[in-house]
Amino acid sequence: MLKSLPGCEIIECNIQIDHIHIVMIIPPSYPVSEIVGRMKLKLQVN
């Protein structure tokens, strides 16, 4: 997913059973809501 978003980089990630914490670099050219939305779609568990 991040390959299609130049400049975005995950610095740290902590995964729990029911949630996830991510520290990442997002350039000002991308809306944070767009990045979060894309990540939620990719990380959905059925």
C-alpha positions in Angstrom: 0.0 0.0 0.0 2.7 2.5 0.9 4.5 1.8 -2.4 1.8 3.8 -4.1 2.3 6.8 -1.7 5.8 8.2 -2.1 7.1 9.9 1.1 4.9 7.9 3.5 6.9 5.7 5.9 5.9 3.6 8.9 8.2 4.3 11.8 6.8 2.1 14.5 3.8 -0.3 14.8 2.2 -2.0 17.8 -0.5 -4.5 17.1 -3.0 -5.5 19.8 -5.9 -8.0 19.6 -8.6 -5.3 19.0 -6.6 -2.3 17.8 -3.3 -1.1 16.3 -1.0 1.9 16.9 1.0 3.2 14.0 3.6 6.1 14.1 4.2 7.2 10.5 5.5 10.0 8.4 2.8 11.4 6.0 3.9 14.3 3.7 1.6 17.4 3.8 0.6 16.6 0.2 -1.6 13.7 1.4 -4.7 14.2 3.6 -4.3 12.1 6.8 -7.9 10.9 6.4 -7.1 9.5 3.0 -4.1 7.5 4.3 -6.1 6.2 7.3 -9.0 5.2 5.0 -6.7 3.3 2.7 -5.1 1.5 5.6 -8.4 0.5 7.1 -9.5 -1.0 3.8 -6.3 -3.0 3.5 -6.2 -4.2 7.1 -9.9 -5.2 7.4 -10.4 -8.7 9.0 -13.6 -10.5 8.4 
